[in-house]
Amino acid sequence: MNSVAQSSFERLRSALVSSRYTGGSTHGFYLYPARFSPEIARAVIETFSEEGQWVLDPFMGGGTAVIEGLAAGRRVIGIDVNALAHFVASVRTRPLSSHDRDAIKTWAAEACATLSIALPMPEPRSQVRNLPRTVKDAVSVGSAQAEVSLRFPRQRAFARCVLLRLGQWSLDCRDHNPPSRRKLGHKLQELTKDLLTGLEEFVSQCGDAGVGRNEIAGRRFLLCRTASGFHDDPRVAALGARPQLVFTSPPYPRVHVLYHRWQVRGRRETPAPYWIAQVPDGYYASHYTGGSRTPSGEQKYFAMVRSVFTSVREFMAPDGLVVQLLGFADVRTQLPKYLSTMSESGFESCSPLGSQERHLWRPVPNRKWYAKLRGAVDPSSEVLLFHRPRPAR
């Protein structure tokens, strides 16, 4: 391995062992489940692609790879079956004008003023379950105020993202009563300021990579659909793109993650995020994870992976690279199955940068509570896998 490759390899290793929280730029807009470190995304994208090239993430989730790809001067295609993920990734990567920002600040101030009035409020129309009344009030007031005072869809979408973050904050690991309406109103203004600052940081990072504010939205293409068969989608074909790099983090087989619900006090589930974002839901948890945690669910999961990466193989550059960050409920049995499924999809494992290691492992920060309950567990670590399309014979 030459010195340049060695330096890049060490950067990857450093990113993998970093325990820093996801933050900065627009990464704090919404705490999407099982999100990964922006450091890893940036290291992979900058190491294995060049400015102006297309990067594909067929399981984009909340958009970490999309954000880092755009900030590094790449063009990005992001796909996810979850309408909430598509909504969040879209808002995180859509710049706002100074007029937009002023209008949103005014909206937050007016919503805060309304919530500070100590008068009974009518029962919100929504029957969304397991959401504390004061949080319902705050979201209802903020949503109604946005419809009145925010003129453009991009402004209203940003406001809904603020309300999503407010809802998460109000429910996050709280064993006591939810915040009062007055406190939620003041927090709404604080979060609005923080998210606007984060968006400007993202725009600045794109600018440093030579991408102007008005160019950013045109350099990302986000789809809400299953990634199975996406290469036949006319909207994708129209791009004329052949990504050199595919970087993604698929759902982990038989690992319990709730992508479609919030948990109130760690127990009761609420579909509130879809109500707040005003996007469709209506599916079970297994819809978003590729399969349930049963043996038949695992079979369904691997069939999904095979279908998705068959499409990826058809779409990406023949000499491109697939990099995946994955965790497993049972590494001993599931990792071989995953590698076999990738082979069936037309890929072969490879060693990055001339190293002798085909798999790079990392301990996962913030999953120690799970290990304390059950002892050492496989989901408390993740692996970075590298594959290339297998040459046609």
N, C-alpha and C positions, 0 to 999 in steps of 0.2 A: 504494500500500500504506500503510495507516494505521500509527500507531506501535506498536499492540499486535501487529498482524500482522508488522510488521518485526522486533519483538523475538522473536517465536516463530520466525520464519524464521532469524534469526541464531543462535538456540539450536540449531536443527536443523543448521545449518552447523558450529557449534562441536562438536556431538556427532559428526558425521561425520569430522572431521579429528582427533579425539582419538586418541592412541596409547596410552592407558592400557589395561593388561591387564584381562581379565575377572576380576573379583574382588569380594569383599564379599558380604554376605548368604549365600545358598546357591549362588552361582554357581560356587564352587570345589569343589562336591561331586563333580563328574565333568567332566573336560575333554572335552566332546563335540566331535567334529570340526566345523570350519567354523563354530564359534559366533561370534556377533557381540557387540559391546559393549553392556552394559546401559544405557549412556548413550544410545545410539541408540534402544533400545526405550523407555526412559522418556520421552525427548523426543518421540517420535512419539505415544505413548499419551496423554501429558498435553496435547499440542497439539491432537490431533484427536478426543478423546473426553472425556466428563465422568464424574465419580464415579458409580458405580452402574450405568453402561452396560456392555453386553456387548462384549467384544473377541474376535475370532476369529483363531486362528493355525492354518491347515490343514496346516502343515509345522512343527510345534512343536519338533522336535529335542529337545535337552536341557531346554527349558522357559524360556529366557531371557525371552521375551515374557510367558510365563505368570507368572513370578515378579514381573516389573516391573509387570504389569497389576494383580496382586493387591495389591502394595505401594502402588500408586497409588489403591486403593479401587475398582477396576473388578471386574467379573465376567468370567471368561475361559473360553473353549472352546478346548481344544488337541487337535489330531488328529495322529497320526503312524503310519505303517505299521510302524515299527521298535519291537519289543517292548522293546528296551533303552532307547530314548528315552522310551517311556511309563513304564517303571519309574523311571528317574532323575527325570523331571519330577514324578512322583507323590511320591517321597520328599522332593524339594526343597521341596514345598509342603504337606507334612503336619506340622502342629505336634505336639510331644510334651509330655506332662505332666512334672512334676518326678519322679514315680515312674518314668516311662519313662527319663528321663535318668539317674537313679541306677542303674537296672538295666543300661543300656547301658554305663555307666562300669565297673560290676562285671564285665560280660562282657569288656570290653577288658583289664582287669587280669588276669583269669583266663587269657585267651588269651595274653597277654604272658608270664605265668608259665610256662605250658606250653611256649611256644616257646623260653624261656630255658634249659630243661633240655637239657643236652648229651648226649642219648641218641638212638640210632637210632630213626627213626619208620617205621611201616609204609608201604609204597608207597600213595599215594592211589588210591582206586578210579577216579577220573576218568582217562580216557585223553586228555584235552585236550592237543593237540600244541603243541610249541614254547614251552612255559612252563617256565622254570627250576625245578628241583626245590625249592629253598628257598621259592620263591613259592607253588608248589603246596602245600607243607607249611603255610605260613602261612594260606592260604585254607582248606585242609581243616580245620585246627585251629579257625580262627575260625568257620567254618560249623557245625562239630560242636558247638562250645561255645554258639553262638547257639541251636541247637535244644534244648539242655539247659537253659540258664539264662534265656532270654528267652521270656516267656509269650505275648506278643501279636504278631500278624503285623506290626503297624507297627514294633515294636521290632526284629524279625528283618530286616525290609526295610531299616531304617536301618543295621543291622550289615552287611548285604550291600553297601550303598552305601559304607561305610567300607572294606570289603575291595576294592571296585572301585578306589577311590582309591589304596589301598595298592598294588594291582597296577600301576596306571599309574605311580606314583612309582618303583616298583622297576625299571621297564623304560624310563623316560623318557630317551631319548638316551644310554643307557649303553653305552660301549664296553669296559667292564671286567666282571668277574664280578658276578653279582647279589648283593645284600646277604645277610648271614647270617641264619639264623632268629632269633637273638637281636636283631639290629638291626631286623629286620622287626617283631618283637614290640613293641619300644619305639616304633617309628614308628606302629604300630597304635594305641597309646594316645594318641600325640600327635595323630594325625589324628582320632580320636574326639573329643577335646577341641575341636579346631578346627571340626569339622563341627557339633558341638552349639552352639558359640558362634555360628556362622554362621546356624544355624536360629533361634536366639533373636533375632539381629539382624533377620532377615526378619520374625518375629512382631512385633517392636517397630515396624518400618516399617509393617506393616499396621495396627497400633494407632494410629500417628500419623495414618493415613488414616481412622480411625474404625471399623476392622474388628477385632473381638475375636478372641482366640485360637480360641475354639470356633466362630467363624463362617467361618474361612478356607477349610477344606476344602469347605464347602457353596457357596462362591462360585467354584469352579473345576470344570469338567467336562472330563475327559481321556479320550480314546478311542484305543485301539490298533486302527487299521484304515486302509485307504486313504481318502484324502479324496475320491476319485471317487465320486459318488453319495451322499455323506454326508447330504445334505439329506433323503433318503428314509429314513434310519435312524430307527426309532421312538423310540430313546433321545434323539436330537437333537430330533425334533419335540415330544417331551414337555416340553422346556425352555420352549417358547413364546418363544424369544429371536429378536431381529432385530438382529444386531450393527450398530452405527453405524460401527465401524472394523474392518477386516481388516488386520492387520499380520503379515507373514510373511517368511521367507527360504527360498524353494524350493531344491532341489538345483540346482547350476549345470550347464548342459548341456555334456557332454564334458569336464568338469574332473574330474581324478582325486582322489576323496576316499573313504577307507575308513570307512564308517559302522558296519561290522559286524565289524571285526577290529582287533586291536592288532598292531603290528609290533615284533618283537624285534630290537634293534640296527639298526633301520631297514630290515630285509630280510625275515626270515621272519615269516609271519602266524600269529596264533593266535586261535581263537574263544573265548578265555578269558573275555571279559566276559559272555557269555551263560551260561557255566557258573557264574560267580561270582554273577550276579544271579538265577540259576535261572529264566530266561525262555527261550522257544523261539527258535531261529534257523533254520538249514537253508536259507537263500537265498543266491543269488549277489549280488555287489556291485551289479549293475545293478538288482536289486529295490529297493534303497534309494535309488538315484539317478534312477529313472525311465527309465533306458535306458543302454546301454553307450556307449563312446566311438567306435563305428563309425557310418557314415552311417545305417544302418538303426536303430541305437540312438538317434540324434538324432531321427529321425522318431517313434520310440516315445515319446521324452521330450516332444516338443511335443504329441503326442496326449494324453499324461497331463495336461499343463498345461491343455489345452483342456477336458478332462473335469472336472478339479478346479474350475476357475474357472466353468464352467457351473453346477456345484453351488453354488459361492459366490454366484453371481448370483441363484440361486433363493432362497437362504437369507437374505442380508443385507438391511438396510434399503434401500429404493429410492433414498434420498438419501445413502447411506453412502459411505465412502471406502476404497479398497484401497491400501495402501502396501507395497511389496516391496523388499527389499534383495537384489540379484542380482550375480553375476559371470559372465563368459563366457569360454570358451576362444578365441573369435574374435568380438569385438564387432561388427566390420563386417558380418558375415553373420548372426550370431545375435540381436543386439538387434532388428533389423527383423522377424525371424521371431517373436520373442517378442511384440513389440507387435502384430503381425498376429494372433497366436494369442489375445491378450487381446481384440482387437476381435471375433474370431469367437466368443468366449465371452460377448459382450454388454457389453463395457466400452469406454470411450474415455479417452484420456490427458487429464490435466488439470494445471493449474499450481496448486501449493499456496499458500494464503494470498495470492492475488492477485499472485504474483510472475510474472515472464516466463519462468522456467525450469521445464520439465517434468521434467527429469532432474537429479539432484544426484549428483555423483561423489565418491568417496573413495578415497584410497590405503589399502591393507589392511596394517596392521601385521603383522610376523612372517612375511611371505611374501617378504622380500627375498632369502633364500637361493635361492629358485627363480629370481628375476630374475638373480641373479649367475651362475647356471649357464647360463641361456639368453638373457640380455639382457632388454630390456624385454618383458614379457609381459602379455597382457590379464587373466589371472586375478589379477594383483597389484593390480587396482583393482575397485571395486564401484560399482553405481549404485542410487540410490533412485528407484523408479518410483511414479507416482501415477496412479490410475485411479478413475473413477466409473462406476456402472452407466449404460449408455446408455439414455436415455428411450425408452419404447415409442412407436412411431409409429402 
